[in-house]
């Protein structure tokens, strides 16, 4: 399903701007020493090496060689024709790149088709929550992750933020599609392309004086830890918030939702020894990786403005004050202040009072409640937001960058 709408992706608020260009630059001591046990992973064992010092030993040398040889425009033309999971990589690609892609597109042996099928149907039941949390929660939280913000800002896509956000948000759409990992779906293709983009950015960004100046000493961006930070800002954050909101998610559905994200982490090149096996393991890892690194940066605030402007341009009734108020309710004031969300003294208490009632009503926990009219206005705005996210329009293709952001 490569007929992916630029408009649709933009509406997603860059939620997976996250996984599309993660990256880079808080100091190494921003979190405690790595203590998460590999026995809690889908692999069940591992060396226990801090993922902050692990990158992608399979993809990185291949993409470095491809970039050094040049001809990226022709390669991207070929990649644009690769859209379905059941397609082999284009025959016209360089042999080393094609060989890597053929290997990288293999599903892990532990992938469970039944769980993936169940996960694909969760969006039908809980789409309004998941879509809103991706776009107005995770998407804006990504701008409070310094390494990620700087990776986006200083790479080639930083010169055209809207296009960059559109391409990176494609991952979020594909992972929730009904046919995500079926032959006619696109998630395998999107995962492999994103993995190649990460490898290209690892080769290019260390050549950027701006990135080097702000990298906090990190020799190469987008480590395994950086990918996991973004993974938690999406999967773990969304499940945590749905549970806090009282959204009914069965144990089987929660397990399936975790599984589709586990498989997707593998397809992005994350080692199995770092992929949490359970939600308890995911929450423990998130507390060590995500929570301590959230911070305000110039680059993050600039990205926040872009995200807010994108939603405002689409005029879905999600005015900037309403976006800021709902995002503050979702992310909390600490993160809201980090990324520069405005304070909305009238809307914030209204949403804090009305949203729990609205969720309870939708989940069948209360009958005929007295819900403020503002809650129904918010629900309709969010519903339109999610519907537009799921619309089809002009196709967009993830492509390999060949340079950093122009000075």
Secondary structure as UniProt FT lines:
FT   HELIX           6..11
FT   TURN            12..16
FT   HELIX           17..21
FT   HELIX           28..30
FT   HELIX           38..40
FT   HELIX           51..53
FT   TURN            57..58
FT   HELIX           59..69
FT   HELIX           72..79
FT   TURN            80..81
FT   TURN            85..86
FT   TURN            91..92
FT   HELIX           95..104
FT   TURN            109..110
FT   HELIX           113..133
FT   HELIX           134..138
FT   HELIX           139..141
FT   HELIX           142..144
FT   HELIX           146..154
FT   HELIX           156..159
FT   HELIX           161..175
FT   TURN            178..181
FT   TURN            183..184
FT   HELIX           187..205
FT   TURN            206..207
FT   HELIX           209..214
FT   TURN            216..217
FT   HELIX           224..231
FT   HELIX           232..236
FT   HELIX           237..245
FT   HELIX           251..267
FT   TURN            268..269
FT   HELIX           272..274
FT   HELIX           279..289
FT   HELIX           291..293
FT   HELIX           298..314
FT   HELIX           320..331
FT   HELIX           333..339
FT   TURN            345..346
FT   HELIX           347..362
FT   TURN            363..364
FT   HELIX           373..389
//
